[in-house]
Amino acid sequence: MQFKNNIREFADLYDYFIFDVWGVVHDGSSAYAGVVDAIKFLRAQNKKICFLSNAPRRAFKVAAVLEKYGITSDLYDFILTSGEAAYIDFEKNQKENFTSFGRNYFYIGPKKDIDLLNGLEYQMVDDASQASFAITTGFDNDNSVLAEKMPQLLSAHKSNLPLICVNPDLIVVKQSGAELICAGALALEYKKLNGEVLYYGKPFPTVYELTCKMFGCDDLKKIVAIGDGMETDIKGANDFGIDSVLITGGILSNILGVKYGQVADKNKLETVCKNYQLFPKFVIPGL
């Protein structure tokens, strides 16, 4: 691992930059200091930029959030969310006469993401026994706990439904240090029940393959991925064969005792990496 102060110190090594969103760009409430300037710097160097997010919603929704934080569409090439990747596959399934999954699905998640499959010919049902699969996008509120969705999860399991997890993250962390539980926690519980789980998003290779295709780049040495999640961003990049950059002030902020932009103790971080058996190429406190 190489410890650097910011992304400018090694930007010349790469042509294509894959950014995570939550924990790298913002914390769900506000953008982190210096983020917009860092992205503008890369853009001025003619770097190709995408945002690869485990957000369980369509890419245009994330674009609206980025716009609010000052990251306008001219500052990146495209956005790929786990929700968008799922939509693409479900659209393909529809065109293939629903050969992989039927039309009816059981939804486990907040109202804000209930429109994920809008525009397609699928039907959400309230009774799991009437569905051919279940979709989970996460929880209703910032202070939600696992028990909130367990009755629905158990209903899906009783009907032996495959569970489509559209956000593999277990948690995200706000600048305040508050931890918010994500859909990946539900998927983990479903697997404990011996239920079938299908994931869209990082660290799974499909989203990286799609990202490279959208970039039009097959030289993995020219690509770098920046994120704050060891089990998603760093593992995903490492497994796919591209260099990775860890932001220490996101998911790991409570463990490392730092805020975004604050330098983490190297020994603490090395212990964390050894525990995960995952090591990024670079470590920075913020962009």
SULMOCOR-V449076 format. One record per backbone hydrogen bond with DSSP energy under -0.5 kcal/mol. NH is the residue of the N-H (numbers start at 0). CO is the residue of the C=O. If there is no record, write none. Layout:
NH,CO / NH,CO
//
This chain:
1,280 / 2,0 / 3,1 / 3,282 / 6,286 / 8,5 / 9,6 / 10,6 / 12,9 / 13,10 / 14,221 / 15,221 / 16,47 / 17,223 / 18,16 / 18,49 / 19,225 / 22,25 / 23,20 / 24,20 / 25,20 / 26,29 / 31,24 / 34,31 / 37,33 / 38,34 / 39,35 / 40,36 / 41,37 / 42,38 / 43,39 / 44,40 / 44,41 / 45,42 / 46,41 / 47,14 / 49,16 / 50,77 / 51,18 / 51,49 / 52,50 / 52,79 / 56,54 / 60,57 / 61,57 / 62,58 / 63,59 / 64,60 / 65,61 / 66,62 / 67,63 / 68,64 / 69,66 / 70,65 / 71,69 / 74,71 / 75,72 / 76,48 / 77,48 / 79,50 / 81,52 / 82,54 / 83,56 / 84,80 / 85,81 / 86,82 / 87,83 / 88,84 / 89,85 / 90,86 / 91,87 / 92,88 / 93,89 / 94,90 / 95,91 / 96,93 / 97,92 / 98,92 / 104,122 / 105,132 / 106,104 / 106,124 / 107,134 / 112,109 / 113,110 / 115,112 / 117,114 / 119,116 / 122,102 / 124,104 / 127,125 / 129,126 / 130,127 / 131,103 / 132,103 / 133,161 / 134,105 / 135,163 / 136,107 / 137,107 / 143,140 / 147,144 / 148,145 / 149,145 / 150,146 / 152,148 / 153,149 / 154,150 / 155,151 / 156,152 / 157,153 / 158,154 / 159,156 / 160,155 / 161,131 / 162,195 / 163,133 / 163,161 / 164,162 / 164,197 / 165,135 / 165,163 / 167,199 / 171,179 / 173,177 / 176,173 / 179,171 / 181,169 / 183,166 / 183,168 / 184,168 / 184,181 / 185,181 / 185,182 / 186,182 / 187,183 / 188,184 / 189,185 / 190,186 / 191,187 / 192,188 / 193,190 / 194,189 / 197,162 / 199,164 / 203,200 / 206,203 / 207,203 / 208,204 / 209,205 / 210,206 / 211,207 / 212,208 / 213,209 / 214,210 / 215,211 / 216,211 / 219,217 / 221,218 / 222,219 / 223,15 / 224,242 / 225,17 / 226,244 / 229,227 / 232,228 / 233,228 / 234,229 / 235,231 / 236,232 / 237,233 / 238,234 / 239,235 / 240,236 / 241,236 / 242,222 / 244,224 / 245,281 / 246,226 / 246,244 / 247,245 / 247,283 / 249,246 / 252,249 / 255,251 / 256,252 / 257,252 / 260,284 / 261,258 / 268,264 / 269,265 / 270,266 / 271,267 / 272,268 / 273,269 / 274,270 / 275,271 / 276,272 / 277,272 / 280,243 / 281,243 / 282,1 / 283,245
//
